[in-house]
Amino acid sequence: MAEKAILEFLKEEDEIPDSQVFAASVGIDHTDLENVIKSLRGFEIIESLDIKKESFVLTDEGKSYAADGSPEVQFFLAVPPEGITRDDLKKKLGDNIVNIGLNWAMKNKWVEIKKQLVFRKVENVEDKVKDQLKKIEDGEVVDKKEDIDALKKRKLITLQTWKAYALRKGPKYAPERKKAATDLTREHLQRGDWKDLEFKEYNLCAQGQPIQVGYLQPLLEVREEIQNIFLQMGFEEMPTNNFVESSFWNFDALFQPQQHPARDSHDTFFLKVPAATRQLPEDYVVRVKRVHESGGYGSKGYGYDWKREEADKNLLRTHTTAVSTRMLYMLAQQKPFRPKRYFSIDRVFRNEAVDRTHLAEFHQIEGLICDHGLTLADLLGVLEDFFTRLGMSKLRFKPAYNPYTEPSMEVFSYHEGLKKWVEVGNSGMFRPEMLLPMGLPQDVNVIAWGLSLERPTMILYGIDNIRDLFGPKVDFNLIKNNPICRLGLL
Amino acid sequence: MPTVSVGRDRLFEALGETYTQEDFEKLCFEFGIELDDVTTEKAIIRKERHLEGEEEDEDEEVIYKIEVAANRYDLLCLEGIVRALRIFIGKEEIPVFKVSDVPPKSMLKMHVKPETALIRPFVVCAVLRGITFDEARYNSFIDLQDKLHQNICRKRSLVAIGTHDLDTIQGPFSYEALPPPDINFVPLKQVKSFRAGELLEFYRSDMKLKKFLHIIENSPVYPVIYDSNRTVLSLPPIINGAHSAITLKTKNVFIECTATDLTKANIVLNTMVTMFSEYCGKKFEVEPVEVVYSDGRSSIYPDLTVSNMEVSLADITGPIGIALEASEVVPLLNKMQLQAGKSLTTNGNCNIIVSVPPTRSDILHARDVMEDVAIAYGFNNIPKSKPKCMTTGGRQPLNRFSDKIRAEVSRAGYMEVLTWVLCSHEENFAMLKRNDDGDKAVIIANPRSSDFEVVRTSLMSCLLKTVKHNIDHPRPIKIFEVGDVVILDAARDVGAANNRRLAALYCNVTSGFEEILGLVERIMKVVRAPHVQLSDNYMRPSNEPEFFPNRQCSIIFQEKQIGHFGIVHPEVLKKFGIPDPCSYVEIDIQALL
């Protein structure tokens, strides 16, 4: 209705000079009119100019005096010729009127106080305050500035600012506005009227609705990509779901001597329950014992008394190579020998102090190839292939030591961001003292390498505290905001 | 890996060449040792005392910390590193170690009493004659003993070294094992005499020595070495006597190594004498000592025999994957301190005869020889090749199945978390209102802290801890984990087995029981298969302590409970510090494979 009033008026006239006046003339509340003005202006149907208007209005106190008279006059009129006590006046007029009225009546010298009694000093008084307030209430102008100031000072009136608009036709003026559509609906498609519709400008800066999604853990996303790399390279996953392992499979079968520091309680979690393994392949145990004690298979051995109790001790596996060893032993029992490529990515345990880069448990990535006549050159080649797929193509190899591999090589990769060579993995060829007691053919070699899953992931995502990536203290926002893993997309 | 600290300037002087740090690092890398850190004596002290702010002096001596392979005891001192590198770069010949010719009658003797078998049965000895110490050499001599004690000697438990000024003592010596009250002597760095038992008490507060007391303290007899005047040389493996202490002026050093492992005792003795005979009057010559057992057996030490190993050329070059002639292999072996020569076999193949010196106890097999050739050739110079075997890739069905479940649960709007399988006993039991019946959980024998006491038997405490650490996260919190628990299992060789679980948790201002119920229904719907038939009522009311009464169910598959879900018990939530209600499900997904 307000919209219609404006548009029809402007059809005939050039301008609405004052929307306040216009609102009063058509009998519409100005607030309603204002909303319509804003909307029409948004569609450029009209143009508007802001006008600021000021006028005085009565405060609540002012309104009551305009109706009942000023307190000083009320006070004066209540004073009888014989005089009256203030208390009696308060009973008649109330505390408030008496306090204010007495004050002003005294100032105006209308009354006097003698011996506790109030007396009139003049016969008649004129209620100018009431008259001025009435004028303002009726929208008439009070000329004298000192009168206005006095009323303002007594907080009987206050200045109010009014907003109004001067309105003209806009560039898209039409006597009747077409309603702009905000969204394409099923009805629009059914009716086919979307062709004729005008669509409201869309605010492309507005945010979309928050969506309900699930999230996968960043470390496991990296795990998946590395699994894919192994699969592409023809590797078969090993069953690694056995965290509890015997020292035999974790150490002895790998030709790791029983006094080796890794077998210290400082490095390995041994178990109270179940403390010892129940069963080992006895004929194989005999061969392992012999190779430790006195060698064989071309080796001198370590020359010490190998103890079965040490081998029986259960532990939480310190590396997934314990699983690789079981797999190779099983492979050795299958005739004829078939070459294998195995991989695993699973949890290992170290009895280490937890800090920014060390946890008591972490994930080990391991790959190995078992075949006749494999060489160190093959290991170098397969490492280059694997790490290049991980985005590390600039590699260097350093001689290292590991009790079950010979040769042993540390793999270093040049990190472009850190501008230095960083160690990214360990590798080697399994020792004959490990493979031959299993029963693998003489000329079969195993080349293998390993690295942690956490370290390359931390480098990849720039995380410097391992507990921010793995464990109960990981921040949900990290999981929510992590970008997709692009390993293997290179 | 052990680290050896050497003064840079002394190192370069001994090498006969000054390197830039970068070039020295490169040399180390090729040889297989690593320049781990560059520091100064004062910086080390500052770091120990946490004095960060103090200024560095320009003239402080630079120290290189060099990391060496754990099986190369011959690289545990400056002398050994320098010798190895100089031979590697062709600046020095391989030394030939000699046991001096001493007539049997004048040879020093060590008599071993049978009681030593009760505590520490072996002893090996040698003498370094006419040695010249200076401060640096002396310190290196002491440091090498420390390094050996730390590494191959397994903190003195396997072998302990004692070194003495031979001119202060009188052979023949005797190695005995006596009741502690019978041993009385003035130990090193002390002025008064102690009885052995007293001495062990005295050392209980000694930061360094208290770690070794356990080796003998519970034995009825302690090992002790005397000279012919009953002067105590040492109380192995704890302390030497003050009387025979070596000084910078010592000329003749008597070395004894007592041990529980004879092989290692020999390696330790050989390492000491091959390193420091360099400073003897007759370079690389060591005087022998005869060790005589009470049954009449006797042996002469040190045993510096070079052992010969005959390796076919093909066993060296084949596993490396390079073609080299024997004449090319020999100089490479020489770079690694191995003398070598060619020999032709009857069938015309070429063998290499490798002489393994007493310093290279790490060489056990032809494979070790092959590695040395590969190092000398340069790992980074070997042309790369690709393994030729045809194999097919494949996943473990359980892991692939787990991934499918993970995808399904994340599609349902849950966030995946990854937690630790180790937890405290309390978290796994008491905080979940459960009792440990002793028939379920794997218990760690030597946890470093209470965080690693047991292997989890359920994922519940792990998910609750994760919520606690993210307690300010907007609700609802919907998280899940697919992971292993470990349960005792008598049917397995090791007595325990992993079990793959799915756990999911919903936390909000209301319990979210229906949310979790909906997830259970979804999982049960998608796991159906011809061999996984679920009856329509696979849920049965349950009464588990960790859940709220009458708001919990067990999940039944083939008459077996494979999971539980329900509202988490308020007392459990309180123990984990979670103020809002949670619903939780845990299912054995291995059973559904």
Interface residues (C-beta under 8 A of the other chain):
Chain A: Q212 V213 G214 Y215 L216 Q217 L219 L220 E224 Q227 F230 L231 Q232 M233 G234 F235 E236 E237 M238 P239 T240 N241 N242 F243 V244 E245 S246 Q259 P261 S265 F269 F270 L271 K272 V273 P274 A275 A276 T277 R278 Q279 L280 G295 Y297 G298 S299 K300 G301 Y302 G303 Y304 N314 L316 P339 K340 R341 R347 F349 N351 E352 A353 V354 L359 A360 E361 I369 D371 G373 L374 T375 L376 A377 D378 L380 G381 V382 E384 D385 R396 F397 K398 P399 A400 Y401 P403 E406 P407 S408 M409 M429 R431 P432 E433 N445 I447 F470 G471 P472 K473 V474 D475 F476 N477 I479 K480
Chain B: M1 F29 E30 F31 G32 E34 A69 A70 N71 R72 N151 R154 L158 D261 L262 T263 K264 G318 P319 I320 G321 I322 D362 L364 H365 A366 R367 D368 M370 E371 A374 I375 F379 N380 I382 P383 K384 S385 K386 P387 K388 C389 M390 T391 T392 G393 G394 R395 Q396 L398 N399 D403 R406 V409 S410 R411 A412 G413 Y414 M415 E416 V417 L418 T419 W420 V421 L422 G438 A441 V442 I443 I444 A445 N446 P447 R448 D451 F452 V455 C462 K465 T466 K468 H469 N470 H473 I477 K478 I479 D484 V486 L488 A490 R492 D493 V494 G495 A496 A497 N498 R500
